[in-house]
């Protein structure tokens, strides 16, 4: 196991985390911005008004992209586990 392989593995892991978490984070951010603009326009300052739409948006994204996210994570894990015997030597 070389240092270059460990660095590549760490880079791939971080990239996978960003790709898998991206849709959830972006949807939450987009809904948060839209609700904040709505609150600023109507001068309503209710904290739960931002929370509930974010929960629904994130839930919808998880329903839509959940299987794809799981496939990405499983593929990475299988690749990592299949390369373990060669790394131990």
C-alpha positions as CSV (number, residue, x, y, z in Angstrom):
1,X,0.0,0.0,0.0
2,X,1.7,3.2,-1.2
3,X,1.1,6.7,-0.1
4,X,-0.1,7.6,-3.6
5,X,-2.8,4.9,-3.3
6,X,-3.9,6.2,0.1
7,X,-4.1,9.8,-1.3
8,X,-6.1,8.6,-4.3
9,X,-8.4,6.6,-2.1
10,X,-9.0,9.7,0.2
11,X,-9.6,11.9,-2.8
12,X,-12.1,9.4,-4.3
13,X,-13.9,9.1,-0.9
14,X,-14.3,12.9,-0.6
15,X,-15.5,13.2,-4.1
16,X,-18.0,10.5,-3.6
17,X,-19.3,12.1,-0.4
18,X,-19.6,15.4,-2.3
19,X,-21.5,13.8,-5.2
20,X,-23.8,11.8,-3.0
21,X,-24.6,14.6,-0.5
22,X,-24.8,17.3,-3.2
23,X,-28.4,16.8,-4.3
24,X,-29.7,16.8,-0.7
25,X,-27.6,19.8,0.3
26,X,-28.5,21.8,-2.8
27,X,-32.2,21.2,-2.5
28,X,-32.2,22.2,1.1
29,X,-30.2,25.3,0.3
30,X,-32.5,26.2,-2.7
31,X,-35.7,25.8,-0.6
32,X,-34.2,27.8,2.2
33,X,-33.3,30.7,0.0
34,X,-36.7,30.7,-1.6
35,X,-38.5,30.6,1.7
36,X,-36.2,33.3,3.1
37,X,-37.0,35.5,0.1
38,X,-40.7,34.9,0.7
39,X,-40.3,35.7,4.4
40,X,-38.4,38.9,3.5
41,X,-41.1,40.0,1.1
42,X,-44.0,39.3,3.4
43,X,-42.1,40.2,6.7
44,X,-43.1,37.0,8.3
45,X,-40.4,35.8,10.7
46,X,-41.6,32.3,11.7
47,X,-38.7,29.9,12.2
48,X,-40.8,26.8,11.5
49,X,-41.7,28.2,8.1
50,X,-38.2,27.6,6.9
51,X,-37.8,24.2,8.5
52,X,-40.9,22.4,7.2
53,X,-40.4,23.0,3.5
54,X,-36.7,22.0,3.8
55,X,-37.7,18.7,5.4
56,X,-40.2,18.0,2.6
57,X,-37.7,19.0,-0.1
58,X,-35.0,16.8,1.3
59,X,-37.4,13.9,1.8
60,X,-38.4,14.2,-1.9
61,X,-34.8,14.3,-3.0
62,X,-34.0,11.2,-0.9
63,X,-37.0,9.4,-2.4
64,X,-36.0,10.4,-6.0
65,X,-32.2,9.9,-5.7
66,X,-31.9,7.5,-2.8
67,X,-31.4,4.4,-4.9
68,X,-28.7,6.1,-7.0
69,X,-27.0,7.3,-3.9
70,X,-27.0,3.8,-2.5
71,X,-25.7,2.4,-5.7
72,X,-22.8,4.8,-5.7
73,X,-21.9,4.0,-2.1
74,X,-22.2,0.2,-2.6
75,X,-20.0,0.3,-5.8
76,X,-17.3,2.3,-4.0
77,X,-17.4,-0.1,-1.0
78,X,-17.3,-3.2,-3.2
79,X,-14.4,-1.8,-5.1
80,X,-12.6,-1.1,-1.8
81,X,-13.3,-4.5,-0.4
82,X,-12.2,-6.3,-3.5
83,X,-8.9,-4.4,-3.6
84,X,-8.2,-5.2,0.1
85,X,-6.4,-8.6,-0.5
86,X,-3.9,-6.9,-2.9
87,X,-3.3,-4.1,-0.5
88,X,-2.5,-6.3,2.5
89,X,0.4,-8.0,0.7
